[in-house]
Amino acid sequence: MANVREEVQMLVQQLERQRDELQVKMSLAKLEARQEWEQLEKQYQHLKANSSQIQEEVGSTLRKTAEEIRDGYVRLRKLL
């Protein structure tokens, strides 16, 4: 369980760095990119709020959510 906790914490830290970088660019973003950002931000906040309560069965769901957010960030980078 500690491995899952550490893995998800690393994912959250990586997402936070990417999130911070993208936030700087958002002031110049297109409307489509802004809408994508808002959706990803809701998912990110949900992930961050729940990441401290990781249990084995929750770990895979959080990992999947983190991967979806990562993929969304990739799409958003292409729009910027």
C-alpha positions in Angstrom: 0.0 0.0 0.0 2.9 2.3 0.7 4.1 1.9 -2.9 0.7 2.9 -4.3 0.6 5.9 -2.0 4.1 7.0 -3.1 3.3 6.4 -6.7 0.2 8.5 -6.6 1.9 11.2 -4.6 4.6 11.4 -7.3 1.9 11.6 -9.9 0.2 14.5 -8.0 3.6 16.3 -7.8 4.2 15.9 -11.5 0.7 17.1 -12.3 1.2 20.1 -10.0 4.4 21.1 -11.9 2.6 20.8 -15.2 -0.4 22.6 -13.9 1.7 25.5 -12.7 3.4 25.8 -16.1 0.1 25.8 -17.9 -1.5 28.3 -15.6 1.1 30.9 -16.7 0.1 30.3 -20.4 -3.6 30.4 -19.7 -3.9 34.1 -19.9 -3.2 33.9 -23.7 -5.3 30.7 -24.2 -8.1 30.3 -26.7 -11.6 29.7 -25.4 -11.4 26.0 -26.3 -8.3 25.7 -24.2 -9.8 27.6 -21.3 -12.8 25.2 -21.3 -10.4 22.2 -21.3 -8.5 23.8 -18.5 -11.6 24.3 -16.4 -12.6 20.6 -16.8 -9.1 19.4 -16.0 -8.9 21.7 -13.0 -12.1 20.2 -11.5 -10.6 16.7 -11.9 -7.2 17.9 -10.5 -8.9 19.4 -7.4 -10.8 16.1 -6.8 -7.6 14.0 -7.2 -5.6 16.2 -4.9 -8.4 16.2 -2.2 -8.6 12.4 -2.3 -4.9 11.5 -2.8 -4.1 11.7 1.0 -6.7 9.0 1.7 -5.3 6.4 -0.7 -6.2 2.8 -0.1 -5.3 -0.1 -2.4 -8.7 -0.3 -4.1 -8.7 3.5 -4.6 -5.2 3.6 -5.9 -6.0 2.4 -9.4 -8.9 4.8 -9.8 -6.7 7.7 -8.7 -4.0 6.5 -11.0 -6.4 6.4 -13.9 -7.7 9.9 -13.1 -4.1 11.2 -13.0 -3.4 9.6 -16.4 -6.6 11.2 -17.8 -5.5 14.6 -16.5 -2.0 14.1 -17.9 -3.5 13.3 -21.3 -5.7 16.3 -21.1 -2.6 18.5 -20.3 -1.0 17.1 -23.5 -4.1 18.0 -25.5 -4.1 21.5 -23.9 -0.4 22.1 -24.7 -1.2 21.4 -28.4 -4.0 24.1 -28.3 -1.6 26.7 -26.8 
